[in-house]
Every structure is written in C-alpha cells, then in structure tokens.
Amino acid sequence: MWNYAKGGFKDTGLMFCGLMFGDHSKCGINTMFNSGTVVGVNASIFGDGYPRNFIPSFAWGGAAGFITYKLDKALDTASKAMARRNVELTEIDKEIFKTIFDESANYRVWEKNK
C-alpha cells in the first residue's frame, strides 16, 4: 500500500486491505479498484480497467491515464457539493485544498512529462 511517510509502497502485512479514498474524491459507477489502493484528496476516477494502486490528490482520469484536476475547478465542485448539504466551503478549507494541491504536485508524475 502507498505510504506517504516513506514516499513509496510498503508491505502492510495484512491479508486483506480495502480502498483508502480521500475527501472530496469521486469515482464513476462500476469503477474497479485493486485491494490496498490509495486515492488522494479531490481525485476523480472513471473509465474501464483498473487504475494504478496509488492515485495522487487532484488526479483526473483512470486506467488510461491521468491529468491534473485544476484547483479552481476542484474548489468549485467542492463548494457546490457542500452547498447541497447546507455547508459552506470556508477560506480555511480553500487554504487546506491549496496546500494539499501544492504538496501533492510531486506525486502527479504526468505533470513532469510536459
């Protein structure tokens, strides 16, 4: 399973391990995940096939590949989702999202290939 402290995969020693799915992340209907998959914050996963077993924060795509879920779009979506629950996306929330977006950039390997 992905281990953020190590910056790589680590054997859990577990026979069974489920999906770890970050806040404000979404997946399409019938999206398939391998056991032990870690999905970061504000990711959107869809399409056929199994995506990789570590999906960084602000990833958009699936087994066919990913692009970056832009911060402004992610904030807009989160604001709308929270409003449906009568909850406001605060300035503190926005700063947390921005910090996660910035700190998770090194995991979005497709950005390095541009």
N, C-alpha and C positions, 0 to 999 in steps of 0.2 A: 504494500500500500504506500502511496505517496506520503512522505514525511517532510513537512516544511522545515523543521529544525535541521534535519540532515541535508535538505536540498536535493533529495532523491528518494528512491524507493527503499523501503525497509521491510523485512520479513516480520509479520505480526505474530507468528507462531500460532495463529488461530486456524482452526479447521474451517470455520465459516466466518465470513466477514461481509457485511452488507455495503450499501452505497452511502457515501458521505456527500451530502448535497448542500451547497452553500445558500445563504439567504439571498432572496430575490432571483435565484436561478430558476430556469424553466426548461421543460423538455416537451417535445411533441408526443402525441399519442403513439403508443407502440414503440417508443424509443427503447432500444436494448442497451443494457449496461452489464459489464462483467462484474463479478463479485469484487469488492475491495476498490471500486472506482471512487476517486475523489474528484468532486466538481467544486470549483471555487464559487465566489460571490458574483452575482449578476451575469451568469453564463446562460446561453440559450442553445440547447442541443436538440437536433432534429435530423431526420433522414434515416435511410436504411443502413443496416450493418452496425457493428459495434464500434463506437468511438474509442479512442485511446483511454487507458485507465487512469490518466491524470488530465483533467481539463481545467486549465487555469481560469482565474477570475477574468470576467469580461471577454470570454470566448463566445463566438457566434458561429455555429456550424455543426458538424458531426463527423462521421467516419470518412467522408470525402474531403475533409479539411476544415480549417477554421479561418476566420477573420476576426478582427477586434470589434467588439461591441462598444462603440464610442460612448464616452462618459456622458455626454449631453443626452443621447438617446436613452441610455440606461436610467439616468435620473428622471427623465420624462415618464418612462414606463413605470418606474417605482412609485413616482408621485401619483400617477393615475390608479395604480393597484392599491395603494394605501388609501387614497380618497374614497374608493369603493367600500372601504372598511371604516370610514369616518376617522382616519388617522392622517395627520399632516406630516409630510416629509420636511423635517426641520433643517435649519442651516447646519446643525451639528451632524445630522445624518449625511448631508451633502459633503461635508468635510471628511467624514469617515469613508464614504464612497471614493472620494478623490484620493485619499491616502492609499486605500486598497488598490485603486486603479494604478497609481504611480508605483507602488511597491511590488505589484504583481507583473509589471511590464517585462521583467527578465524571463518570466515563465512563458510568455507569449512568443514562442520561437519563430512563428511565421513573420513577425514584425522585423526580425533580424535578417530575413532573407530578401528584404526590399532593397 
